[in-house]
Amino acid sequence: MDDGLVTVCTADGLGQSLCEASIWLLSTNGVLGAWIPLLIGFATVFFTILVNHSTRLNRFKRIHGFSQNFAPRPFAEDTRTDAGSAKDDGTTSDDDWLRRRDIRYSSSLEFVVTKYVTDLDEVLKPNDFDRLKKLDREDDGSSEIEYLVNRIRCYSMPVNRRTLFYALPFMAAITVGWSLALAPTPFLDLFDKTMATPGATQTEPCRFDPTILSLAFLGAYVSVLTMLVRAVSLFDLGPTTFFRALLHVVGAFVAGIIVWNVLLAIFGNDICGGRLSGAFYPFIFAVGFVPDAGLQFVLSSILSAMEAPIKQTKTEQPTEEQAENRLVFPAGLLNFLKLTDGRFARATKSIPLDVIDGVDFFTRFRLSEAGVQEVQNLAVANPILLYVETPYGIYQTIDWVGQAQLCTVVGPERFLMLRQFNIRTVFDLERAVLSIKSTTQLRKIIAGILLMTTNTMRDIEILSGSPFPDMNNPASGAKKTAEEYTRWAIQQASTATKYRFKLARDPAILPAATGGRPIAGYYVWPNAQPAGTRHYAAFEIQNDKRSQIYDIFEMDDDDATIKHMVRVIMDDLHVMRLRQIWESIGRTLGSDAATLDDSEDAFMGA
């Protein structure tokens, strides 16, 4: 050390403090307590944003590849012979109708593209940005998309620079936490605590164990890393993510201090630096990992203390006033928090992903990173987005979502039973019951499963205390068990009843611009009144300056109740979206893939 530095070090006041701080920063403890924590904090934020940016670009390329692979073939190559599906010269006169057949124009793919194009307009020129959005709907452009995407640098994007700036408080919290974990010595004097030792006339110091804060922080850091990885996997990283991470770290510090003081009040000086304190280290780490657990621990401790019986002898009974005062605080707290009705917890358990065919432990873990935690999450997921954000193929994700939708609506017991009859997805159920080739016998087999009694029904009957009414004699007030009620329901579903349907009357009024072809879907019209039907009513619908007259016919149908039960199941937005993807991809595979050449359906129609 030179003479000047010695002079400064021997000085009093600010010079002495600066000298000591400089020496500490250059020492081993300074490297461990300042420089390495600062590097970890900066690296955590910097590389998280960098990985998030790289994930965006790679997934956008994958989206483009998907749209090209499943683009529809030209009509001249399509061997289908649907009435009015295309002109004889292989062209189409209605762009809107063509787009409805093209998966590249589906709302599901639109959502995925919009998610990953957001904020790119800040770094790309207007022409390049518009060109990038349109490339997913063009038959070529793979080299062009590589050129446009690879030009985008991470920190040349304003959104990434803003995110880095907003992450500075989180970076500071990480630096402080790692400083405590790697070099806690300078912080020992900050946590002196005095408390009376039993039997002693003087107070003895009981230092706050810095290991407590270190463990609470390490638990929070592991949890925050998991949060950041999940945000990158879902492409949901932003300033809000880092603010949540900051609150998590701060909450871990606060929870660690509160839990330590609660333990100190319970165990006294025995927990200060002794073996007993080490027994609570895993618990403190868990509190840091989930700070809410610390709050729940404190609340439960308070409630337990307030609800504990007043010390009394065996012959001594508490007065009515004592008993009332003892529960004043817990009762008021519980009323303020408004507890959740937990009666039906046993009957409303989350359905695990393991019930889905093809999902094992490692697949479940990977899906959880994409925000899919249970079967209901998978049922409402976008299969294209799952394909883009996970390593699984599009056919696999479609199959999983189809299974999950069936499992969600019928329950796991009936879902597993239907699978024994080769009904795996929601579309298998639709085809088995509503197909024109379905049979009465098959519909009754499936209805028996859809209406069978399950343990969940029995649990709800018991937990709610509300037995099923006797619908054969409602006025009697008699009650039925779940088994008796389902037997009655199956009997009702097997009873013939009236069924109504509508048919368009005149196809000639369809817009001429489409060549007499419907704009979307199918119009079915009778040349004569269908056999076995009764004309019930007629009405006219006007829509988009077009009008169409419909006739309503009525007929007797043995399976009308079963069919409508399945129609209710299929009338779901998520099922409609999956059906659109299913049929769009099916068209790209071509009619040759629908049936084997020597099958009955190849000659008589599928």
Secondary structure, DSSP 8 states (H G I E B T S, - for coil): --HHHHHHHHS-THHHHHHHHHHHHHSHHHIIIIIHHHHHHHHHHHHHHHHHHHHHHHHHHHHHHHHHHT----GGG-----TTSS-TTS--S-HHHHHHH-GGGSHHHHHHHHHHHTTGGGTS-HHHHHHHHHGGGSS--HHHHHHHHHT--GGGSHHHHHHHHHTHHHHHHHHHHHHHHH--GGGGGGG--EEE-TT-SSEEE----HHHHHHHHHHHHHHHHHHHHHHHHTT--SHHHHHHHHHHHHHHHHHHHHHHHHHHHHHGGGGSSSHHHHHTHHHHHHHHHSHHHHHHHHHHHHHHHHHS-----TT----HHHHHHHTHHHHHHHHHHT----TTTTTS----GGGSTT--HHHHHHHHHTT--SHHHHHTS-HHHHHHHSSS-HHHHHHHHHHHHHHHHH-HHHHHHHHTTT--SHHHHHHHHHSTT--HHHHHHHHHHHT---HHHHHHHHHHT--EE-TTSGGG--EE-HHHHHHHHHHHHTS-EEEEEEEES-GGGS-GGGTS--SSS-----SS--TT-EEEEEEEEEETTEEEEEEEEEEEETTHHHHHHHHHHH--HHHHHHHHHHHHHHHHH-GGGTS-TTSHHHHH--
